[in-house]
Amino acid sequence: MGHLTYPSATHTRFAHSLGVFKIMCRITEYLEKENSKLFHEELRNDLRLAALLHDIGHYPYSHLMEKVERVTLTEDELIPKKASKETGVIEAFEKYPNHEQLGEHIILNQEDILVAIGGEERAMRVASIFQRTEAADQQVSKLIHSSLDMDRLDYLLRDSRSAGVPYGEIDLNYLLNNIRISKKGEVGVTWKALTAAEHFLLARMSMYRAVYYHKTTFGFEEACRQLLRRARNGQKYDIAKDGNKIREICATSELLNFTDEYVDRIIRDAANDDDPSIQPLAKCITARKPPKLIREVSGMFEKGKSDEVKLFVQNCRFRLLDLAKKYKVNIGQFLLCAPPEIQFEERGGTFKIDEFKNFREEREELIKVFPKGSDEPKSLVDIPDTLISYCSDFVFKIQRLYLADPSPNCEKRVRQIRNEVQGWGFNK
């Protein structure tokens, strides 16, 4: 929903996929000259296909719908579980698969794509690369999925220029010209490109803070995510109830209708719903009136230590329901949300540990640099006196509380609520 904040950010995932494909063509041609035994023609073509198809499994509105199971703290919104009105039994949803898993499902079940790729065996190889499964070469698949991959090299530049901000302007050509592969098959950048690699990580951090996690964009996205979650739990809306239905859609001709319009239709219908926990969310989106940011707690925090963010969440857990009653708003109009934590690199991985399969894989995802006089690269975080080595033990966290209230007379109530929660998050 970035286009609601940055109106020119209407570029497509198809254009991005073509960009990743082009970058992959450039780098594989060079690496084939460097190590022809490893980068043979078959692998080169598999990598190009993986680059072209790496995002084919994205949902309507991308990560927004994919992450619909992300839970909130209000008890009536705990998803993916719900209580059956007839039995009182808690039912569990089959979670929506992530977009990499769905991408594999699509290329194996859509006959025209399967034929174009060259059959099931090759489709499995291609899927293993963009999923980075054990079947894929872990070093080669880093070109698709790692801290410095062709995907991020494209989207940082593309998103930055489309949004009209300077933060993602990385030195793409210099990085590509300095990617090397060692005799052991380790992928890294030359020593002289160390500054460009650090700048890349700084640009990524800046883009997340300024664009992807922009308070208005994220407010719209959380309103839509909550709306889809609540619509899924009811009986009024034609929305996939679980992961099994998603897979069914993506294995048939229904896939052609699984576009942003799939979500837009639900939003339009929900704007006329009489449910007080659904209608305000939909009206915020249709009227382009973003949820009001009540309180944000954010900052760089040392990993593993207690911080203000946790205290703010605890206050919301115990006081939000009373606040809703006091100001006569439905508890469902409050949106307590936290974007995923972000950091430059870390000594144990690039993002949170539970997002990766194991410690070894996390280590493989770090950017590596060839030190002077060395034939094998070393993780950037382990190189002394680099900015990234100093920042690797810290993480940037954000916790936000919004109020979805599209009514014209909400400003006074919003000011009062903001004043009341100002102290939440401090040990008072």
C-alpha positions in Angstrom: 0.0 0.0 0.0 3.0 2.3 -0.4 1.2 4.1 -3.3 -1.2 5.6 -0.8 1.8 7.5 0.8 4.0 7.7 -2.3 1.6 8.2 -5.3 4.2 7.4 -7.9 5.1 4.0 -6.3 2.9 2.1 -8.7 5.6 -0.1 -10.2 4.8 -3.8 -10.6 6.3 -7.0 -9.3 6.5 -8.1 -12.9 8.8 -5.2 -13.7 10.9 -6.0 -10.6 11.1 -9.7 -11.6 12.4 -8.7 -15.0 15.0 -6.5 -13.3 16.2 -9.3 -11.0 16.4 -11.6 -14.1 18.6 -9.0 -15.9 20.9 -8.6 -12.9 21.2 -12.4 -12.6 22.1 -12.7 -16.3 24.9 -10.2 -15.8 26.4 -11.9 -12.7 26.1 -15.5 -13.9 27.9 -14.6 -17.2 30.8 -13.2 -15.2 30.8 -16.0 -12.6 30.8 -18.6 -15.4 34.1 -17.2 -16.6 35.5 -17.2 -13.1 34.4 -20.8 -12.3 33.2 -22.6 -15.4 33.1 -26.0 -13.6 30.6 -24.7 -11.0 28.7 -22.3 -13.2 27.9 -24.6 -16.1 25.2 -23.7 -18.6 22.4 -25.7 -16.9 23.0 -24.1 -13.6 23.2 -20.7 -15.2 19.8 -21.1 -16.8 18.3 -22.5 -13.6 19.5 -19.4 -11.8 18.0 -17.1 -14.4 14.6 -18.9 -14.2 14.8 -18.7 -10.4 15.4 -15.0 -10.7 12.5 -14.5 -13.1 10.1 -16.7 -11.0 11.3 -15.9 -7.4 8.2 -13.8 -6.7 5.6 -15.7 -8.6 4.0 -16.9 -5.4 3.2 -13.5 -4.0 -0.3 -12.9 -2.8 -2.6 -10.0 -3.7 -1.1 -7.0 -1.9 2.0 -9.1 -1.4 3.2 -9.6 2.2 0.1 -7.9 3.6 -2.1 -10.9 2.8 0.6 -13.5 3.3 1.1 -12.4 6.9 -2.5 -12.3 7.8 -2.0 -14.7 10.7 0.2 -12.2 12.6 -1.6 -11.9 15.9 -2.5 -8.9 18.0 -2.8 -8.7 21.8 -6.6 -8.2 22.0 -8.1 -11.5 23.0 -11.0 -11.3 20.5 -8.5 -11.0 17.7 -6.2 -13.9 18.4 -5.7 -15.5 15.0 -5.4 -18.2 13.6 -7.8 -19.5 16.3 -11.5 -18.9 16.6 -14.4 -20.2 18.7 -17.2 -21.9 17.0 -20.6 -20.3 17.9 -22.3 -23.7 17.8 -19.9 -25.7 19.8 -17.7 -23.3 21.7 -14.7 -25.3 20.4 -11.6 -23.5 19.3 -10.9 -24.2 15.6 -7.4 -23.8 14.1 -6.7 -22.5 10.6 -4.2 -24.1 8.3 -1.8 -21.2 7.9 -1.3 -19.5 4.6 1.9 -20.8 3.0 4.7 -18.3 2.5 5.2 -16.9 -1.0 8.3 -19.1 -1.7 6.3 -22.2 -0.9 3.4 -21.0 -2.9 5.7 -20.2 -5.8 6.8 -23.8 -5.9 3.2 -24.9 -5.8 2.3 -22.7 -8.8 5.2 -23.7 -11.1 4.5 -27.4 -10.3 0.7 -27.2 -10.8 0.1 -24.6 -13.6 0.6 -26.7 -16.7 1.6 -23.9 -19.0 4.3 -22.7 -16.7 5.5 -26.3 -16.0 5.8 -26.9 -19.8 7.6 -23.6 -20.4 10.2 -24.4 -17.7 10.9 -27.8 -19.2 9.2 -30.3 -16.9 8.8 -31.2 -13.2 12.5 -32.1 -12.6 13.7 -28.7 -13.7 10.8 -26.9 -11.9 11.9 -28.6 -8.7 15.5 -27.5 -9.2 14.4 -23.9 -9.8 12.1 -23.9 -6.8 14.8 -25.2 -4.6 17.0 -22.2 -5.5 14.5 -19.5 -4.7 13.3 -21.4 -1.6 16.9 -22.2 -0.6 16.1 -25.7 0.4 18.8 -28.3 1.1 18.5 -29.6 -2.4 20.0 -26.3 -3.7 23.7 -25.4 -3.6 23.7 -23.1 -0.5 26.4 -20.8 -2.0 24.8 -20.4 -5.4 21.3 -19.8 -4.0 22.7 -16.9 -2.0 22.4 -15.0 -5.3 18.6 -15.1 -4.8 18.3 -15.2 -1.1 20.8 -13.6 1.2 21.8 -10.2 2.6 23.4 -9.2 -0.8 21.2 -10.9 -3.4 20.0 -9.9 -6.8 16.4 -9.4 -5.5 17.4 -6.7 -3.0 19.8 -5.1 -5.4 16.9 -4.5 -7.8 14.1 -3.5 -5.4 16.1 -1.0 -3.4 16.9 1.1 -6.5 13.5 0.5 -8.1 11.5 1.4 -5.0 13.7 4.4 -4.2 13.2 5.9 -7.6 9.5 5.2 -7.8 8.9 6.6 -4.3 11.0 9.7 -5.1 13.4 9.3 -2.2 17.2 9.1 -2.3 17.8 6.4 0.4 18.0 3.3 -1.8 20.5 4.7 -4.3 23.2 2.0 -4.1 26.2 1.6 -6.4 24.7 -1.4 -8.3 27.3 -1.6 -11.1 30.3 -1.4 -8.7 28.9 -4.2 -6.5 28.1 -6.4 -9.5 31.6 -5.8 -11.0 33.2 -6.8 -7.7 31.3 -10.0 -6.9 33.6 -13.0 -6.9 33.4 -16.7 -6.2 36.2 -18.5 -4.4 37.7 -21.9 -5.2 35.5 -23.4 -2.5 32.4 -21.9 -4.1 32.0 -19.0 -1.5 30.4 -15.9 -2.9 31.6 -12.5 -1.7 32.7 -9.0 -2.9 36.3 -7.8 -3.3 38.0 -5.8 -0.5 37.8 -2.6 -2.6 34.0 -2.9 -2.6 33.7 -3.1 1.2 32.4 0.5 1.4 29.8 -0.2 -1.3 28.6 -3.2 0.6 28.3 -1.2 3.8 26.5 1.5 1.9 24.1 -1.1 0.6 23.2 -2.2 4.1 22.8 1.4 5.3 20.5 2.1 2.3 18.4 -1.0 3.1 18.0 0.2 6.7 17.1 3.7 5.6 14.5 2.4 3.0 12.8 0.3 5.7 12.6 3.2 8.1 11.6 5.9 5.6 9.5 3.9 3.1 8.5 0.4 4.0 7.7 1.2 7.6 6.4 4.7 7.0 3.8 5.3 9.7 1.0 6.1 7.1 1.8 3.2 4.9 2.1 0.7 7.7 -1.2 2.1 9.3 -3.1 1.4 6.0 -1.5 -2.1 5.7 -2.3 -3.0 9.3 -5.9 -1.9 8.9 -6.2 -4.0 5.7 -4.4 -7.0 7.3 -6.8 -6.9 10.3 -9.8 -6.4 8.0 -8.8 -9.5 6.0 -8.3 -11.5 9.2 -11.7 -10.6 10.6 -13.4 -11.1 7.3 -11.9 -14.6 7.0 -13.3 -15.5 10.4 -16.9 -14.5 9.4 -19.3 -16.0 7.0 -20.1 -13.0 4.8 -17.0 -12.7 2.6 -15.6 -14.9 -0.2 -12.0 -15.1 1.1 -9.8 -18.2 1.4 -10.3 -19.6 4.9 -7.0 -21.4 5.1 -3.8 -22.5 3.4 -5.5 -25.4 1.7 -7.9 -23.1 -0.1 -4.9 -20.9 -1.2 -3.2 -23.9 -2.7 -6.4 -24.9 -4.5 -6.7 -21.4 -6.0 -3.1 -21.4 -7.2 -3.3 -24.8 -8.8 -6.3 -24.0 -11.0 -7.5 -21.3 -13.4 -8.7 -19.3 -10.3 -5.1 -18.1 -10.1 -5.9 -15.6 -12.9 -8.3 -13.8 -10.6 -6.1 -13.9 -7.6 -5.0 -10.3 -8.0 -5.2 -7.1 -6.0 -8.8 -6.9 -7.0 -9.4 -10.0 -4.9 -8.7 -7.8 -1.8 -10.2 -4.6 -3.2 -13.6 -6.3 -3.6 -13.5 -7.4 0.1 -12.6 -3.8 1.2 -15.5 -2.3 -0.8 -18.0 -4.8 0.6 -16.6 -4.3 4.2 -17.2 -0.6 4.0 -20.9 -1.3 4.1 -20.7 -3.9 6.9 -22.5 -3.1 10.1 -19.8 -4.8 12.2 -18.1 -2.1 14.3 -14.7 -3.9 14.2 -14.7 -4.2 10.4 -16.4 -1.2 8.9 -14.1 1.5 10.3 -11.0 -0.3 8.9 -12.5 -0.6 5.4 -13.7 3.1 5.4 -10.2 4.3 6.4 -8.9 2.6 3.2 -11.7 3.6 0.8 -11.7 7.2 2.0 -7.9 7.3 2.1 -8.0 8.4 5.7 -5.2 6.5 7.4 -5.5 5.2 11.0 -4.4 7.8 13.4 -1.0 7.1 15.0 -1.6 7.2 18.8 1.8 6.3 20.1 5.1 5.0 18.6 7.9 3.5 20.6 11.0 2.9 18.6 14.8 3.0 18.6 18.0 1.0 18.3 18.2 -1.5 21.2 20.9 -3.9 22.2 19.7 -7.4 21.5 18.4 -9.6 24.3 17.9 -6.7 26.8 14.7 -5.4 28.1 13.6 -2.1 26.5 10.9 0.5 26.3 9.1 -1.4 23.5 8.3 -4.4 25.7 7.0 -2.2 28.5 4.7 -0.4 26.1 3.3 -3.7 24.9 2.6 -4.7 28.5 0.8 -1.5 29.2 -1.4 -2.0 26.1 -2.1 -5.6 27.1 -3.5 -4.5 30.5 -5.0 -1.1 29.7 -6.2 -0.9 26.2 -9.7 -2.4 26.8 -10.4 0.2 29.6 -9.2 2.9 27.2 -11.7 1.8 24.6 -14.5 1.8 27.0 -13.6 5.2 28.4 -13.6 6.9 24.9 -16.5 4.8 23.6 -14.7 3.2 20.7 -14.8 -0.4 19.7 -11.7 -2.3 20.9 -11.3 -3.6 17.3 -10.6 0.0 16.1 -7.3 -0.1 18.0 -4.4 -1.5 16.0 -1.4 -2.6 18.0 1.3 -3.6 15.5 5.0 -4.0 15.2 6.9 -4.3 11.9 9.6 -7.0 11.8 12.8 -5.9 13.6 15.5 -4.6 11.3 19.3 -4.4 11.6 22.3 -4.1 9.4 23.8 -7.6 10.0 24.1 -9.7 13.1 26.7 -12.2 14.2 24.1 -15.0 14.2 22.1 -14.0 11.1 20.5 -11.2 9.1 17.1 -11.1 10.8 15.5 -12.7 13.8 16.7 -16.2 14.5 13.3 -17.9 14.2 12.9 -16.7 10.6 15.6 -19.1 9.4 16.0 -22.9 9.6 19.2 -23.1 11.5 22.3 -21.2 12.6 24.5 -22.4 9.8 22.0 -21.1 7.2 21.9 -17.8 8.9 25.6 -17.5 8.8 25.7 -18.2 5.1 23.3 -15.3 4.5 25.7 -12.7 5.7 27.6 -10.5 3.2 31.1 -11.7 2.8 34.2 -9.8 1.7 37.5 -11.1 0.4 40.2 -9.6 2.7 43.4 -8.5 1.1 45.6 -11.4 0.2 42.9 -14.0 1.0 41.4 -16.5 -1.4 38.3 -17.0 0.8 35.8 -14.4 1.9 35.0 -13.4 5.5 31.7 -12.2 6.9 31.5 -8.5 6.9 30.5 -8.4 10.6 33.7 -10.2 11.5 36.0 -7.6 9.9 37.3 -5.2 12.6 36.8 -1.5 12.4 33.9 -1.6 10.0 30.7 0.3 10.8 28.7 -2.9 10.5 30.8 -4.8 13.0 30.0 -2.1 15.6 26.2 -2.1 14.8 25.7 -5.9 14.5 24.7 -6.3 18.2 21.8 -3.8 17.9 18.4 -4.0 16.4 15.9 -1.3 15.4 12.4 -2.0 16.9 9.1 -0.2 16.4 5.8 -0.7 18.2 2.9 1.4 17.1 -0.7 1.9 18.4 -3.2 3.3 15.9 -6.8 4.2 16.1 -8.9 3.5 12.9 -11.5 6.2 13.1 -12.6 7.7 9.7 -15.3 9.8 11.3 -15.0 13.6 10.7 -15.1 14.5 14.4 -12.3 12.2 15.6 -9.5 14.7 16.1 -10.5 15.7 19.6 -10.8 12.1 20.8 -7.5 11.2 19.2 -5.8 14.1 21.0 -7.2 13.0 24.3 -6.2 9.4 23.8 -2.7 10.4 22.7 -2.2 12.4 25.9 -3.4 9.5 28.0 -1.1 6.9 26.5 2.0 9.2 26.4 3.4 7.7 29.5 2.9 4.1 28.4 6.3 2.6 27.7 8.1 4.3 30.5 8.7 2.9 33.9 6.3 5.2 35.8 
